[in-house]
Amino acid sequence: MAFSVIHGSPQCIWVPVKPGATIYVGGLVALDSTAPADQGVIQMPVAVGASNTTNLDVPLGVCIGTNNKTPAFNATYQTEYITAVAAGSVHGATTEFVGVEGYWSKGDIRAMVKIALIDPCTILRGDIRNAAVGTAPTLLTATVASTDGLGTTTNATQVTPVADQTTVYCRTGGNAGAYRILDTTSTTVHTWTQAMNNDIAIGDTFVIVPGKPYGASFIQLGATAAMWIEASATPATNYYIVQTVGLNLREAGKEYMDFRFDGDNFCSARA
């Protein structure tokens, strides 16, 4: 499911949705840094600038439910969602909402979502997708053999790699299961510093994604909704800094990263 908390959420709370905004279950949410006076959460926007220093959106939580009495399902993102009416339209609205807890009045008729709060210690799991739900990172096939295990040439990957910030994973062949961090920026000619154990043969398959198997990684969210880690986004100019604790690229369509947001993302007063 898109994003999920696997460890360390402080608690779950109900919060209103910003007027006119749509929130998807499994999506990351934030407060709108461009219009803080508007009450309610939005889907977390893509990062603009290094460590999102242009937008400065602070991660708030992961949506785990809505207060729609009649569930609404989005076929594009394969999940439930809720849309808040415009700010003035809530007056006299007849949409039925149920289940809100906490200090919110049961009689205050407005779109709400339940979120699992996140902080710098919260470990999240995020699907890695290539521009759409159900689309996996490009499968790469070696067209040049290697007798030193230090690189290969393949068809073009979906992302322009950034040296030391992009991971290659060997899916089939004599090095199946091996992860390496690329030190090149080509979409077709790939090299790394730590040799793989065995020769690379023509026909061996690989995948390449932004980020690293552990430690500080530069990643971007899906462009249309914060529902996945974007496999096609080059982490050179616009990205979030996260701390990877696990990267699973073994199976096509089921790739994911376990990570926590770097503490810098939670500083509301960043310059």
Secondary structure by P-SEA (a helix, b strand, c coil): ccccccccccbbbbbbccccccccccbbbbcccccccccccccccccccccccccccccccccccccccbbbbbccccccccccccccccccccccccccccccccccbbbbbbbbcccccbbbbbbbbccccccccbbbbbcccccccccccccccccccccccbbbbbcccccccbbbbbccccccbbbbccccccccccccccccccccccccccccccccccccccccccccccbbbbbbcccccccccbbbbbbbccccccccccc
